[in-house]
Structure formats: structure tokens, C-alpha cells
Amino acid sequence: MYVCMCHAVTEDQVKKAIDGGASSPRQIAKGCKAGTDCGSCVRRIQALLGEHGARPCPTARLAAKLGLADPQSAQPQPAPAAPAPASGPIAPVLPLRAA
């Protein structure tokens, strides 16, 4: 399965880089360029690193240290309701006069 579509990098290539000593997304990127273009694969690379015993994502460590919810498990908050229209008289729109 592809991890990085921009550079056609597969999970196996990322796993080989991890087995070769890579322990961060930046180190993975040095070998195969995964995560250096659009960045949408970086979370998957971080997950693969975590599955193979590498250090977790710095954001996850910071969230845990601050006692915040895990971003993966956080539920999206509903959008605030739109304000009610103002009540009262509305000024009429007058046509423009030609000069």
C-alpha cells in the first residue's frame, strides 16, 4: 500500500527505512522523500514509526503532557448557531438616479 502518493513510497519502503535506523519522519524523508511534498502522509509515517517502537509524534507527547485529549479520538465540536436576524424596520433599497 502507498504511504506517499507524491513520491510513490510504499509502506514496505518506510518499514525498511525504520529497520535501517530511521526514527523520525525527517529521517524517513531523507531516504525516500516521503512527506516532503504535500505532507498528507506524515501522520501515517508517524503511525508506522510508533508501531515499530520509535518515538511518538511530538504533538502527541505535548498533548499528553498537557493533559489534553488525543487528537485522533477527539470528537468534532458542532459549529455555533448563526445569530438571529435583527428585528425592527429594514431600510428600503432605493433605485439610483441617472445624472
C-alpha positions as CSV (number, residue, x, y, z in Angstrom):
1,M,0.0,0.0,0.0
2,Y,1.2,3.5,-0.8
3,V,2.0,5.8,2.1
4,C,3.2,8.8,0.0
5,M,1.4,9.3,-3.3
6,C,3.6,12.3,-4.3
7,H,6.7,10.2,-4.4
8,A,5.2,6.7,-4.8
9,V,6.6,5.5,-1.5
10,T,5.1,2.3,-0.1
11,E,4.7,1.1,3.5
12,D,7.3,-1.5,2.9
13,Q,9.8,1.2,1.9
14,V,9.0,3.1,5.1
15,K,9.3,0.0,7.2
16,K,12.7,-0.8,5.6
17,A,13.9,2.7,6.4
18,I,12.7,2.2,10.0
19,D,14.5,-1.1,10.2
20,G,17.6,0.7,8.9
21,G,17.6,3.1,11.8
22,A,15.2,5.9,10.8
23,S,13.4,7.1,13.9
24,S,11.6,10.3,12.8
25,P,9.6,11.4,9.7
26,R,12.5,13.7,8.8
27,Q,14.9,10.7,8.7
28,I,12.4,8.8,6.6
29,A,12.2,11.8,4.2
30,K,16.0,11.9,3.8
31,G,15.9,8.4,2.4
32,C,12.8,8.3,0.2
33,K,11.4,11.9,0.1
34,A,8.1,10.7,1.7
35,G,6.4,13.6,3.5
36,T,8.4,16.3,1.7
37,D,5.8,17.5,-0.8
38,C,2.1,17.9,0.3
39,G,2.7,16.4,3.8
40,S,-0.6,14.4,3.9
41,C,1.4,11.1,4.6
42,V,3.3,12.4,7.6
43,R,0.7,11.1,10.1
44,R,0.8,7.6,8.6
45,I,4.6,7.7,8.7
46,Q,4.4,8.7,12.4
47,A,2.0,5.8,13.0
48,L,4.4,3.4,11.3
49,L,7.2,4.7,13.4
50,G,5.1,4.3,16.6
51,E,4.2,0.7,15.6
52,H,7.9,-0.1,15.3
53,G,8.9,1.3,18.6
54,A,10.2,4.7,17.5
55,R,9.4,7.9,19.4
56,P,5.8,9.1,19.2
57,C,4.8,12.3,17.4
58,P,5.9,15.4,19.3
59,T,2.4,16.8,19.1
60,A,1.0,13.6,20.8
61,R,3.7,13.9,23.5
62,L,2.9,17.5,24.2
63,A,-0.9,16.8,24.3
64,A,-0.3,14.0,26.8
65,K,2.0,16.3,28.9
66,L,-0.7,19.0,29.0
67,G,-3.4,16.5,29.7
68,L,-5.3,17.3,26.5
69,A,-7.4,14.8,24.6
70,D,-5.7,12.7,21.9
71,P,-6.3,14.4,18.6
72,Q,-7.2,11.1,16.9
73,S,-10.0,10.4,19.4
74,A,-11.3,13.9,19.9
75,Q,-14.9,14.4,18.7
76,P,-15.5,17.4,16.4
77,Q,-17.4,20.2,18.1
78,P,-20.6,21.4,16.5
79,A,-20.5,24.8,14.8
80,P,-22.1,27.7,16.7
81,A,-25.6,28.6,15.7
82,A,-26.0,31.6,13.3
83,P,-27.1,34.8,15.0
84,A,-30.8,35.6,14.8
85,P,-31.7,38.3,12.3
86,A,-32.1,41.7,13.9
87,S,-35.7,42.7,14.4
88,G,-37.0,46.1,13.6
89,P,-37.6,48.2,10.4
90,I,-35.4,47.5,7.4
91,A,-34.4,50.4,5.3
92,P,-35.8,50.2,1.8
93,V,-33.4,50.0,-1.1
94,L,-33.9,53.0,-3.4
95,P,-33.0,52.9,-7.1
96,L,-30.1,55.0,-8.3
97,R,-30.9,58.1,-10.3
98,A,-29.1,58.8,-13.6
99,A,-27.3,62.2,-13.5
